[in-house]
Amino acid sequence: MSQEGVGIDLETSLGYLLKEASSALRTAMEEVLRPLGMSVTHYSCLELLAQRPGLSNSELARGAFVTRQTMNVLLQALERDGWVTRPAEAPVGKVLPTRLTPSGRRSLEEASAAVRSVEARMLSGLTGAEQAAAFGALKSMIQSLRGGDGGTRVVP
């Protein structure tokens, strides 16, 4: 229970609820990915590379919500494990484009199936219309926070 005028009421804070949902999702994803030898960050990196081959370390870090240093350590591990490959020298400038190996693709397929099962469980209590509404609302919130509409849109 919140004291009036002090902080925010965590029971009614949408931001807190979103963070709690994010934490629960990450925990559930880690549980299904751990037996596959990867973390959520490993999975995110592989998924990004499957959809956008040749991304740089910086682009991967932004997409996986980690620092460039953390991504560099991760890429070294993924390269050592044979899941990704990077050229010894940058073909242009300083960027070392990263690509999935066949082994990385096989690992990603298994991980993607595990992650889809977590998402299905997360959405199982919602109808199709409720899922679409939640997706739309979250996209709108992201856009508003990133300045897409100046954060001025009034929602009834």
Phi, psi and omega in degrees: 000134183272145172275133184300133177083357181247116176061212177239157178277107183299333180289338181240007181276116179296321178300316179294319179297319177297318179295320178296318177296318179299317179295317179295320178296314180299316179300314180295321179293317178301321181298321181274338181273331182306313179297343180268002179079026178218164177252177177299321180294318175303310181300313181302317180297313180296319180296317178300317181292327178294322183274334181220073182303145175089009178298150177277169176304314181296317180295320178295318180300314179299316183292331181261002178062042176229171178283162177298323180296316178297318179295322180298316177298316179298314180297323177298318179293316179295324178291316179300322181279356177083018182268336177224163175225145176223145178293153178295327179231148180291128178295328179216132178062223182252355187284127174257098182294134183256140179226150175287146172268169174304322178295320177296321178295318179296317178297319179296319179303315180294317180294320180298320178297319179295318180292321177300323179294324177293315179297321178298319178296318180298322184267358188299335180271003182247144174286170177301318179294320178294322177297315179296320179294318179297316179300313179297317181295316179296317178299319179296318179297316179299313180299317180296317181291330179273003176088013182299328178232020179074003180068019186255357182295134179261126179253127182294000000 
